Amino acid sequence: MTYLIVGIDRRTRVPWQRNVRGHEPASATSAALERADADGVQLIVASVIGPNATVLDHASPASAPLRAA
């Protein structure tokens, strides 16, 4: 399934969004954090949007906004 992950870069406060595939919201969020980190973005996830523009709960250890630099 494809999810839209929306957030901001902790350092620059620039918006960030990507379509990410995952089996469930937590795996998509984890993949988005990894992708953002590879791009040098310290991502704070604001929302996970699923099929039919449904905003989903993304509260999981993988989406924790505080990450060590």
N, CA, C and O atoms as a MOPAC input file, in Angstrom:
PM7 MOZYME 1SCF
protein

 N      0.83400 1    -1.15400 1     0.00000 1
 C      0.00000 1     0.00000 1     0.00000 1
 C      0.89600 1     1.23900 1     0.00000 1
 O      1.98500 1     1.22000 1     0.57300 1
 N      0.44800 1     2.29300 1    -0.62800 1
 C      1.20800 1     3.54300 1    -0.67300 1
 C      0.60200 1     4.54800 1     0.29600 1
 O     -0.61200 1     4.74900 1     0.32600 1
 N      1.47100 1     5.17700 1     1.09000 1
 C      1.06500 1     6.19200 1     2.05400 1
 C      1.78200 1     7.49500 1     1.73100 1
 O      2.90200 1     7.47700 1     1.22000 1
 N      1.15200 1     8.61100 1     2.02000 1
 C      1.79200 1     9.91800 1     1.91800 1
 C      2.24900 1    10.28800 1     3.31700 1
 O      1.43700 1    10.40800 1     4.23500 1
 N      3.55100 1    10.46800 1     3.47400 1
 C      4.12800 1    10.85900 1     4.75800 1
 C      4.44000 1    12.34800 1     4.67200 1
 O      5.12600 1    12.79600 1     3.75400 1
 N      3.93300 1    13.10500 1     5.63200 1
 C      4.10200 1    14.55900 1     5.64100 1
 C      4.78800 1    14.95700 1     6.93900 1
 O      4.43500 1    14.46900 1     8.01300 1
 N      5.77000 1    15.84300 1     6.83300 1
 C      6.46700 1    16.30900 1     8.02800 1
 C      7.30500 1    17.52400 1     7.72700 1
 O      7.13600 1    18.18000 1     6.69900 1
 N      8.21700 1    17.81800 1     8.64300 1
 C      9.14900 1    18.93200 1     8.45700 1
 C     10.54700 1    18.48900 1     8.86800 1
 O     10.72700 1    17.53200 1     9.62200 1
 N     11.53000 1    19.21800 1     8.34700 1
 C     12.92500 1    18.99900 1     8.72400 1
 C     13.16400 1    19.75100 1    10.02800 1
 O     12.93500 1    20.95800 1    10.11100 1
 N     13.62000 1    19.03600 1    11.03400 1
 C     13.85800 1    19.63200 1    12.35100 1
 C     14.80500 1    20.83900 1    12.29200 1
 O     14.58300 1    21.83200 1    12.98400 1
 N     15.84000 1    20.75700 1    11.48500 1
 C     16.84100 1    21.83100 1    11.44900 1
 C     16.38400 1    23.05300 1    10.67100 1
 O     16.55200 1    24.18000 1    11.13700 1
 N     15.81500 1    22.84800 1     9.50700 1
 C     15.49300 1    23.97100 1     8.61900 1
 C     14.03700 1    24.39600 1     8.66100 1
 O     13.68600 1    25.46800 1     8.16600 1
 N     13.18200 1    23.56000 1     9.25200 1
 C     11.72400 1    23.79800 1     9.29900 1
 C     11.09900 1    23.82600 1     7.90700 1
 O     10.04800 1    24.43400 1     7.70400 1
 N     11.74900 1    23.16700 1     6.95400 1
 C     11.24700 1    23.06800 1     5.58600 1
 C     10.28300 1    21.88100 1     5.50700 1
 O     10.58700 1    20.80700 1     6.02700 1
 N      9.12600 1    22.06300 1     4.86300 1
 C      8.18400 1    20.94300 1     4.71800 1
 C      8.80400 1    19.78900 1     3.92500 1
 O      9.63400 1    20.00100 1     3.04100 1
 N      8.38700 1    18.57600 1     4.25500 1
 C      8.86600 1    17.37100 1     3.59100 1
 C      7.66900 1    16.46700 1     3.37200 1
 O      6.84700 1    16.29800 1     4.27300 1
 N      7.55800 1    15.88500 1     2.18900 1
 C      6.50000 1    14.90800 1     1.92000 1
 C      6.96000 1    13.93400 1     0.85900 1
 O      7.65200 1    14.31100 1    -0.08700 1
 N      6.57700 1    12.68500 1     1.01800 1
 C      6.91800 1    11.64300 1     0.05500 1
 C      5.83900 1    10.57600 1     0.07000 1
 O      5.20300 1    10.33400 1     1.09600 1
 N      5.64100 1     9.94800 1    -1.06200 1
 C      4.82000 1     8.74900 1    -1.14200 1
 C      5.73200 1     7.57700 1    -0.83600 1
 O      6.79300 1     7.43300 1    -1.44400 1
 N      5.32000 1     6.73900 1     0.10600 1
 C      6.14500 1     5.63100 1     0.56800 1
 C      5.28300 1     4.37200 1     0.62800 1
 O      4.13800 1     4.41100 1     1.07900 1
 N      5.84200 1     3.26900 1     0.17200 1
 C      5.13300 1     1.98900 1     0.24500 1
 C      5.43600 1     1.31100 1     1.57500 1
 O      6.54700 1     1.38500 1     2.10000 1
 N      4.40300 1     0.64200 1     2.10500 1
 C      4.56700 1    -0.10900 1     3.33900 1
 C      3.38200 1    -1.03500 1     3.52700 1
 O      2.32200 1    -0.84300 1     2.93000 1
 N      3.57700 1    -2.04800 1     4.37000 1
 C      2.49000 1    -2.99500 1     4.64500 1
 C      1.44200 1    -2.37700 1     5.56400 1
 O      0.26200 1    -2.72100 1     5.49200 1
 N      1.88600 1    -1.44900 1     6.44200 1
 C      1.00100 1    -0.74400 1     7.34500 1
 C      1.62400 1     0.62700 1     7.62000 1
 O      2.76900 1     0.86300 1     7.23300 1
 N      0.89900 1     1.53300 1     8.27700 1
 C      1.42400 1     2.88500 1     8.50000 1
 C      2.78700 1     2.92000 1     9.19700 1
 O      3.63500 1     3.74400 1     8.85400 1
 N      3.00200 1     2.03700 1    10.16500 1
 C      4.27700 1     2.04900 1    10.89300 1
 C      5.45900 1     1.71800 1     9.98500 1
 O      6.51000 1     2.35100 1    10.09000 1
 N      5.30700 1     0.74100 1     9.10100 1
 C      6.41900 1     0.39100 1     8.21100 1
 C      6.65200 1     1.48600 1     7.17900 1
 O      7.79400 1     1.73500 1     6.79500 1
 N      5.59400 1     2.13900 1     6.72700 1
 C      5.75400 1     3.25600 1     5.78500 1
 C      6.44000 1     4.42900 1     6.47100 1
 O      7.28500 1     5.09500 1     5.87400 1
 N      6.07600 1     4.68100 1     7.72200 1
 C      6.70200 1     5.76400 1     8.47700 1
 C      8.17900 1     5.47900 1     8.68900 1
 O      9.01400 1     6.37000 1     8.53900 1
 N      8.50100 1     4.24500 1     9.03700 1
 C      9.89300 1     3.85200 1     9.23000 1
 C     10.69200 1     4.03500 1     7.93900 1
 O     11.81200 1     4.54400 1     7.96600 1
 N     10.11500 1     3.61900 1     6.81200 1
 C     10.78400 1     3.77900 1     5.51300 1
 C     10.98500 1     5.25800 1     5.18400 1
 O     12.01900 1     5.63900 1     4.63400 1
 N     10.00100 1     6.08600 1     5.51900 1
 C     10.11900 1     7.52600 1     5.26300 1
 C     11.22900 1     8.13800 1     6.10600 1
 O     11.98600 1     8.97800 1     5.62100 1
 N     11.33100 1     7.72000 1     7.37100 1
 C     12.39900 1     8.22900 1     8.23300 1
 C     13.77000 1     7.83500 1     7.68900 1
 O     14.70500 1     8.63700 1     7.71200 1
 N     13.88800 1     6.61200 1     7.20500 1
 C     15.15400 1     6.15300 1     6.62400 1
 C     15.47700 1     6.92900 1     5.35700 1
 O     16.62200 1     7.33200 1     5.15200 1
 N     14.48900 1     7.13900 1     4.51300 1
 C     14.69100 1     7.87800 1     3.26500 1
 C     15.08500 1     9.33000 1     3.55800 1
 O     15.99900 1     9.86700 1     2.93200 1
 N     14.40200 1     9.95100 1     4.49800 1
 C     14.71400 1    11.33100 1     4.85500 1
 C     16.12200 1    11.42700 1     5.43300 1
 O     16.87300 1    12.34200 1     5.09700 1
 N     16.47700 1    10.48600 1     6.29800 1
 C     17.81200 1    10.47700 1     6.89600 1
 C     18.88600 1    10.34600 1     5.82100 1
 O     19.92700 1    10.99800 1     5.90700 1
 N     18.64800 1     9.51800 1     4.81800 1
 C     19.59900 1     9.36200 1     3.71400 1
 C     19.75700 1    10.65400 1     2.92700 1
 O     20.80800 1    10.90400 1     2.33600 1
 N     18.70700 1    11.47900 1     2.91900 1
 C     18.75500 1    12.77700 1     2.23300 1
 C     19.26300 1    13.89400 1     3.13400 1
 O     19.29700 1    15.05400 1     2.72400 1
 N     19.66100 1    13.55300 1     4.36400 1
 C     20.16400 1    14.56000 1     5.29500 1
 C     19.07500 1    15.36700 1     5.98200 1
 O     19.32700 1    16.47000 1     6.46900 1
 N     17.86600 1    14.82300 1     6.02300 1
 C     16.73600 1    15.50700 1     6.64200 1
 C     16.44500 1    14.85600 1     7.98900 1
 O     16.31200 1    13.63500 1     8.07300 1
 N     16.34600 1    15.66300 1     9.04200 1
 C     15.95000 1    15.16800 1    10.36000 1
 C     14.43200 1    15.30600 1    10.43200 1
 O     13.91500 1    16.32700 1    10.88700 1
 N     13.73800 1    14.29700 1     9.99200 1
 C     12.29800 1    14.36000 1     9.79200 1
 C     11.50100 1    14.27100 1    11.08300 1
 O     11.73300 1    13.40200 1    11.92400 1
 N     10.56100 1    15.19000 1    11.21500 1
 C      9.52700 1    15.12200 1    12.24300 1
 C      8.24800 1    14.79400 1    11.48100 1
 O      7.77600 1    15.60700 1    10.68700 1
 N      7.69400 1    13.63100 1    11.70900 1
 C      6.49600 1    13.20400 1    10.98500 1
 C      5.28000 1    13.90100 1    11.56600 1
 O      5.01300 1    13.81200 1    12.76400 1
 N      4.54100 1    14.60000 1    10.70400 1
 C      3.32900 1    15.29500 1    11.13200 1
 C      2.09900 1    14.43400 1    10.90800 1
 O      1.18700 1    14.42600 1    11.73500 1
 N      2.06600 1    13.70300 1     9.79000 1
 C      0.91700 1    12.83500 1     9.53600 1
 C      1.24600 1    11.76000 1     8.51600 1
 O      2.17500 1    11.88000 1     7.71700 1
 N      0.45500 1    10.71600 1     8.57800 1
 C      0.51000 1     9.62100 1     7.62000 1
 C     -0.86500 1     9.57100 1     6.97200 1
 O     -1.87900 1     9.42800 1     7.65500 1
 N     -0.89200 1     9.68800 1     5.66400 1
 C     -2.15300 1     9.72800 1     4.94100 1
 C     -2.25700 1     8.48000 1     4.07700 1
 O     -1.38800 1     8.20200 1     3.25000 1
 N     -3.32100 1     7.74600 1     4.28100 1
 C     -3.53200 1     6.48600 1     3.59500 1
 C     -4.51400 1     6.61700 1     2.44700 1
 O     -4.77700 1     7.71900 1     1.96600 1
 N     -5.05400 1     5.48700 1     2.01000 1
 C     -5.99600 1     5.47300 1     0.89000 1
 C     -7.21000 1     6.38000 1     1.15300 1
 O     -7.65600 1     6.53700 1     2.29000 1
 N     -7.71600 1     6.95600 1     0.09100 1
 C     -8.87800 1     7.84200 1     0.16400 1
 C     -8.65000 1     9.04600 1     1.07200 1
 O     -9.59300 1     9.56000 1     1.67500 1
 N     -7.40000 1     9.49600 1     1.16900 1
 C     -7.01900 1    10.68000 1     1.94800 1
 C     -7.37000 1    10.53600 1     3.43100 1
 O     -7.72600 1    11.51900 1     4.08100 1
 N     -7.27400 1     9.32900 1     3.96300 1
 C     -7.54300 1     9.07300 1     5.36900 1
 C     -6.28600 1     9.35000 1     6.17900 1
 O     -5.24400 1     8.74500 1     5.93100 1
 N     -6.37400 1    10.26400 1     7.15000 1
 C     -5.24100 1    10.55300 1     8.02600 1
 C     -5.20100 1     9.46900 1     9.09300 1
 O     -6.18900 1     9.22000 1     9.78400 1
 N     -4.03300 1     8.82200 1     9.21700 1
 C     -3.89200 1     7.67000 1    10.09900 1
 C     -3.03000 1     8.00400 1    11.30700 1
 O     -2.19600 1     8.90900 1    11.26500 1
 N     -3.24500 1     7.26500 1    12.37000 1
 C     -2.41600 1     7.38900 1    13.55900 1
 C     -1.03300 1     6.81800 1    13.22800 1
 O     -0.92100 1     5.70400 1    12.71400 1
 N      0.00600 1     7.58000 1    13.52200 1
 C      1.35700 1     7.09300 1    13.23500 1
 C      2.16900 1     6.90700 1    14.50700 1
 O      3.39300 1     6.79500 1    14.44400 1
 N      1.51600 1     6.87200 1    15.64700 1
 C      2.23100 1     6.72500 1    16.91100 1
 C      2.84000 1     5.33900 1    17.01600 1
 O      2.14300 1     4.35000 1    17.24600 1
 N      4.12700 1     5.28600 1    16.84600 1
 C      4.86300 1     4.03900 1    16.98700 1
 C      6.31300 1     4.39500 1    17.23400 1
 O      6.71500 1     5.52200 1    16.94600 1
 N      7.11200 1     3.48000 1    17.75300 1
 C      8.52600 1     3.78700 1    17.99200 1
 C      9.23400 1     4.24200 1    16.72300 1
 O     10.16000 1     5.05000 1    16.79100 1
 N      8.81200 1     3.73500 1    15.56400 1
 C      9.46800 1     4.10100 1    14.31500 1
 C      9.22400 1     5.55800 1    13.93900 1
 O      9.99300 1     6.13000 1    13.16600 1
 N      8.16700 1     6.16600 1    14.47200 1
 C      7.85100 1     7.53400 1    14.07700 1
 C      8.19600 1     8.54300 1    15.15700 1
 O      7.78600 1     9.70100 1    15.08000 1
 N      8.94400 1     8.11700 1    16.15900 1
 C      9.30700 1     9.04600 1    17.23100 1
 C     10.02100 1    10.25400 1    16.64500 1
 O     10.98600 1    10.10100 1    15.89700 1
 N      9.55000 1    11.46800 1    16.98300 1
 C     10.11500 1    12.66400 1    16.37100 1
 C     11.54200 1    12.98700 1    16.81400 1
 O     12.25900 1    13.67800 1    16.08900 1
 N     11.97100 1    12.51400 1    17.97100 1
 C     13.31400 1    12.83100 1    18.44800 1
 C     14.26600 1    11.72200 1    18.05400 1
 O     14.11000 1    10.57100 1    18.46000 1
 N     15.25600 1    12.08900 1    17.25500 1
 C     16.25700 1    11.11600 1    16.82300 1
 C     17.62200 1    11.70100 1    17.08700 1
 O     17.82800 1    12.90500 1    16.93900 1
 N     18.54400 1    10.86400 1    17.47100 1
 C     19.90800 1    11.32100 1    17.72700 1
 C     20.53000 1    11.79500 1    16.42300 1
 O     20.34900 1    11.18100 1    15.37200 1
 N     21.25800 1    12.88500 1    16.50700 1
 C     21.90000 1    13.43700 1    15.30500 1
 C     23.20800 1    12.75100 1    15.04200 1
 O     23.89400 1    13.07900 1    14.07400 1

